[in-house]
Amino acid sequence: MSGFLSEKQRLRIQTRHKSSIEYYGYQPQALYWSSQEIQFIRFKKLSEILPRNQACSILDVGCGFGDLKAYLQQQGFDIDYTGIDLSEDMVRSAGFKHPGIHVKQGDLFDFNPAEKQFDFVLLSGALNEVVETELEGTAEQKGRYAKAVIRKMYDTCKQGVAFNLLDNRNAWVASRPDLQSFQPEAIADYCQSFAHNVSWQDGYVDNDFTVFMYR
Ligand SMILES: C[S@@+](CC[C@H](N)C(=O)[O-])C[C@H]1O[C@@H](n2cnc3c(N)ncnc32)[C@H](O)[C@@H]1O
């Protein structure tokens, strides 16, 4: 299984986000969120994995502007934050929006963090797009990049992983060929093949679910 994006896929994702920043500026809509409320509801759910009274390091995969850092600090979490994003324009914008933020450009495989390098590895919305080669793949191949990212996130964490995906039980999501969506049970089964203590939750928005995995 190749976990790596082709040049064509990278360029497509990068171009799409360059245009969205030009159009919307540093707003959640540039990240393809309909509102800040929707973005923050997802952050709140992810943050349930974090300890309240203990400092921890975090890797945020597909961090966009790095808004998760500001959100978590506002909520009182003591975090040492690193973000990565495929889009150079996002990385540059993150630096403008949140001066001093630690963000790198690339996907998780470019960044190639060491095993157990971060206490927690989080991801919100970065696996919601179909990557082009998967449009052409067989049913078993669908989602293979997303699954490779999820596995690598687990290898990278010391304590836990939380990520969200679009839920293909939602009719609107399932009707969109450009969006990648999954059945929660199927993803939980996949995660259980290598991780301890896997759980998932839905119901906080109507088209999304969050998976939690612990070491
Ligand atoms: C929906 S936005 C969410 C941004 C951020 N997580 C948030 O919720 O504010 C998805 C982000 O993931 C980035 N992205 C997409 N595919 C990626 C990949 N394979 N690796 C890293 N970043 C990726 C995009 O450039 C974009 O900034």
The ligand as an SDF file (V2000), in Angstrom:
LIG
                    3D

 27 29  0  0  0  0  0  0  0  0999 V2000
  -10.8680   21.2460    6.3940 C   0  0  0  0  0  0  0  0  0  0  0  0
   -9.2820   21.9900    6.5740 S   0  0  0  0  0  0  0  0  0  0  0  0
   -9.1110   21.8630    8.3460 C   0  0  0  0  0  0  0  0  0  0  0  0
   -7.9950   22.6880    8.9390 C   0  0  0  0  0  0  0  0  0  0  0  0
   -7.8470   22.5950   10.4560 C   0  0  0  0  0  0  0  0  0  0  0  0
   -7.6310   21.2320   10.8680 N   0  0  0  0  0  0  0  0  0  0  0  0
   -9.0560   23.1710   11.1450 C   0  0  0  0  0  0  0  0  0  0  0  0
   -9.9710   22.3950   11.4720 O   0  0  0  0  0  0  0  0  0  0  0  0
   -9.1030   24.3720   11.3340 O   0  0  0  0  0  0  0  0  0  0  0  0
   -8.1730   20.7040    5.9900 C   0  0  0  0  0  0  0  0  0  0  0  0
   -6.7070   21.1020    5.9670 C   0  0  0  0  0  0  0  0  0  0  0  0
   -5.9440   19.9100    5.7270 O   0  0  0  0  0  0  0  0  0  0  0  0
   -4.9130   20.1870    4.7940 C   0  0  0  0  0  0  0  0  0  0  0  0
   -4.6150   18.9160    4.1260 N   0  0  0  0  0  0  0  0  0  0  0  0
   -5.3620   18.2600    3.2050 C   0  0  0  0  0  0  0  0  0  0  0  0
   -4.8010   17.0720    2.9110 N   0  0  0  0  0  0  0  0  0  0  0  0
   -3.6820   16.9910    3.6640 C   0  0  0  0  0  0  0  0  0  0  0  0
   -2.6710   16.0000    3.8230 C   0  0  0  0  0  0  0  0  0  0  0  0
   -2.7030   14.8770    3.1240 N   0  0  0  0  0  0  0  0  0  0  0  0
   -1.6660   16.2380    4.6970 N   0  0  0  0  0  0  0  0  0  0  0  0
   -1.6110   17.3990    5.3890 C   0  0  0  0  0  0  0  0  0  0  0  0
   -2.5320   18.3670    5.2780 N   0  0  0  0  0  0  0  0  0  0  0  0
   -3.5540   18.1690    4.4360 C   0  0  0  0  0  0  0  0  0  0  0  0
   -5.4640   21.2750    3.8970 C   0  0  0  0  0  0  0  0  0  0  0  0
   -4.4280   22.0220    3.2830 O   0  0  0  0  0  0  0  0  0  0  0  0
   -6.3010   22.0930    4.8810 C   0  0  0  0  0  0  0  0  0  0  0  0
   -5.5460   23.1240    5.4590 O   0  0  0  0  0  0  0  0  0  0  0  0
  1  2  1  0
  2  3  1  0
  2 10  1  0
  3  4  1  0
  4  5  1  0
  5  6  1  0
  5  7  1  0
  7  8  2  0
  7  9  1  0
 10 11  1  0
 11 12  1  0
 11 26  1  0
 12 13  1  0
 13 14  1  0
 13 24  1  0
 14 15  1  0
 14 23  1  0
 15 16  2  0
 16 17  1  0
 17 18  1  0
 17 23  2  0
 18 19  1  0
 18 20  2  0
 20 21  1  0
 21 22  2  0
 22 23  1  0
 24 25  1  0
 24 26  1  0
 26 27  1  0
M  CHG  2   2   1   9  -1
M  END
$$$$
